[in-house]
């Protein structure tokens, strides 16, 4: 099982996402990425956000985690999602490091309406309003976007 760390960064009632387009589907991904060998999750997040968005981040608590299981592709990913704040810089896409089309500050009200990766919009809302009972959300219902 692959592990993918990501962050929830909040600004004025919105969550930082990166918009991708796969075929006809738009996907809003939480910033994050894959750890390199011998790299812990916070180090991977700091590196990925600097490479892809040009920002330094301060990582907080683990907000939630859950698995995406795509049995038809024999692919599983454990998503570890941390709260974070931007310490320095403004998020701007680096096209050398990402295929994302744009940075989108997604309003809280849109989190459940948009296809996200990982698809945890409702869980983020519960986390933000304090009603998430456990940081482990189980299997994430993740539609395949390609």
C-alpha positions in Angstrom: 0.0 0.0 0.0 1.3 3.4 -1.0 1.2 6.3 1.6 0.4 9.8 0.3 0.6 12.7 2.8 -1.4 15.8 2.0 -2.4 19.1 3.8 -5.5 21.1 4.6 -4.6 24.8 4.4 -7.5 27.1 5.3 -7.9 30.8 4.3 -11.0 32.8 4.8 -13.5 30.0 4.5 -11.7 28.2 1.8 -9.3 25.2 1.4 -6.3 25.2 -0.8 -6.6 22.7 -3.7 -4.9 22.1 -7.0 -7.3 21.6 -10.0 -6.5 18.9 -12.5 -8.5 17.7 -15.6 -8.6 14.0 -16.5 -10.6 13.5 -19.7 -13.9 15.4 -19.0 -13.5 15.3 -15.2 -12.2 18.0 -13.0 -10.5 16.9 -9.8 -9.5 19.1 -6.9 -6.5 17.6 -5.1 -5.3 18.5 -1.7 -1.6 19.5 -2.0 0.8 16.8 -1.1 2.7 14.0 -2.8 4.8 10.9 -2.5 7.6 10.6 0.0 11.1 10.0 -1.4 13.1 7.1 0.1 14.2 7.8 3.7 11.9 10.8 3.9 9.3 11.2 6.7 5.8 12.5 5.9 6.4 16.1 7.2 9.6 16.4 5.2 7.8 15.1 2.1 5.0 17.7 2.5 7.5 20.5 3.0 9.4 19.5 -0.1 6.3 18.9 -2.3 4.7 22.2 -1.4 7.9 24.1 -2.0 8.5 22.3 -5.4 4.9 22.5 -6.7 3.6 25.7 -5.2 6.7 27.6 -4.0 5.5 27.9 -0.3 7.0 27.1 3.0 4.5 25.4 5.3 4.1 24.9 9.0 2.6 21.4 9.7 0.1 20.9 12.5 -1.8 17.9 13.7 -2.9 14.9 11.6 -6.5 15.9 10.7 -7.6 12.6 9.1 -6.5 9.5 7.3 -8.2 6.9 5.2 -7.6 4.5 2.4 -8.5 4.6 -1.3 -8.9 1.1 -2.7 -9.1 0.6 -6.4 -9.4 -3.2 -6.7 -9.8 -3.1 -10.5 -6.4 -1.5 -10.7 -4.9 -3.5 -7.8 -3.9 -0.1 -6.3 -4.3 1.0 -2.7 -3.2 4.3 -1.1 -3.3 5.4 2.5 -3.9 9.1 2.7 -2.5 10.9 5.8 -3.9 14.5 5.9 -2.4 17.1 8.2 -3.5 20.6 9.0 -1.0 23.2 7.9 -0.4 26.9 7.4 1.6 28.8 4.9 4.6 30.2 6.6 6.2 32.0 3.6 5.1 32.7 0.0 2.0 32.6 -2.0 0.9 29.4 -3.8 1.8 29.6 -7.5 1.9 26.5 -9.7 5.3 25.3 -10.9 4.5 23.6 -14.2 7.9 21.8 -14.1 6.8 19.9 -10.9 3.0 19.4 -11.4 0.4 18.8 -14.1 -2.2 20.8 -12.1 -3.9 23.5 -14.1 -4.4 26.0 -11.4 -4.5 26.7 -7.7 -8.1 26.9 -6.4 -9.2 28.1 -2.9 -12.3 26.0 -2.7 -15.0 27.4 -0.5 -16.1 25.1 2.4 -19.6 25.0 0.8 -18.1 23.4 -2.3 -16.1 20.6 -0.6 -18.9 18.0 -0.9 -20.0 19.1 -4.4 -16.6 18.8 -6.1 -14.7 15.6 -7.0 -11.6 15.7 -4.7 -8.5 13.6 -4.4 -8.6 12.2 -1.9 -12.4 12.5 -1.9 -12.8 13.7 1.7 -14.8 16.9 1.3 -17.4 15.9 3.9 -14.7 14.7 6.3 -12.9 18.0 6.0 -16.1 19.8 6.9 -16.6 17.6 9.9 -13.0 18.1 11.0 -13.4 21.9 10.7 -16.6 22.0 12.7 -15.3 19.6 15.3 -17.8 16.8 14.6 -15.3 14.3 13.2 -15.4 11.4 15.8 -12.1 9.9 14.8 -9.2 11.0 12.6 -9.5 7.6 10.8 -12.3 7.8 8.3 -11.9 4.3 6.8 -12.2 3.5 3.1 -12.6 6.7 1.1 -15.3 6.5 -1.7 -13.0 7.7 -4.5 -14.4 7.7 -8.0 -11.8 6.9 -10.6 -11.2 10.1 -12.7 -9.3 8.8 -15.7 
